[in-house]
């Protein structure tokens, strides 16, 4: 499967919505997750880039970024 989406991982609904809207306006395909658990459920083969909140609630955003890509 081709990698063609940007994954946004942020526990803030406002931040996810703002980033998603801006990227979508620019023509990107976006998928959002509110937690590390949700992000890991996304098919990594379809993700070309990830924007990950470093302070991701109870999760560690830096460690998640290492795992995702």
C-alpha positions in Angstrom: 0.0 0.0 0.0 1.3 3.4 -0.9 2.4 5.8 1.9 0.3 8.9 1.3 -1.0 10.3 4.5 0.1 12.5 7.3 -0.6 11.3 10.9 -1.4 13.9 13.5 -1.1 12.7 17.1 -2.2 15.2 19.7 -4.3 14.9 22.9 -5.7 18.4 22.2 -8.8 18.2 20.0 -8.3 21.9 19.1 -4.7 21.3 17.9 -5.7 18.2 15.9 -8.5 20.1 14.2 -6.3 23.2 13.4 -3.4 21.1 12.0 -5.8 18.9 10.0 -7.6 21.8 8.5 -4.4 23.5 7.4 -2.9 20.4 5.9 -6.1 19.4 4.2 -6.4 22.9 2.7 -2.9 22.3 1.3 -4.0 19.1 -0.4 -2.7 16.6 2.1 -4.5 13.5 3.2 -4.6 13.5 7.0 -5.5 11.0 9.7 -5.7 12.0 13.4 -5.1 10.2 16.7 -5.7 11.4 20.2 -3.3 9.0 21.9 -0.3 6.7 21.3 -2.7 3.7 21.4 -4.8 5.2 18.6 -1.8 6.2 16.6 -0.4 2.7 16.8 -3.6 1.3 15.4 -3.1 3.2 12.2 -1.6 1.2 9.3 2.0 2.5 9.3 2.4 1.5 5.7 0.0 4.3 4.7 1.8 7.1 6.6 4.4 9.2 5.0 4.9 11.7 7.9 3.8 12.2 11.4 3.3 15.2 13.6 3.4 14.1 17.2 2.8 16.1 20.3 5.8 15.7 22.6 3.7 16.2 25.7 1.1 13.6 24.8 -0.9 13.3 28.0 0.2 10.1 29.8 2.1 8.9 26.7 5.6 9.9 25.6 5.4 11.5 22.2 9.1 11.2 21.5 9.1 7.4 22.0 5.9 7.1 19.9 7.6 9.0 17.0 10.5 6.6 17.1 8.1 3.6 16.8 5.9 5.1 14.1 8.5 6.0 11.6 
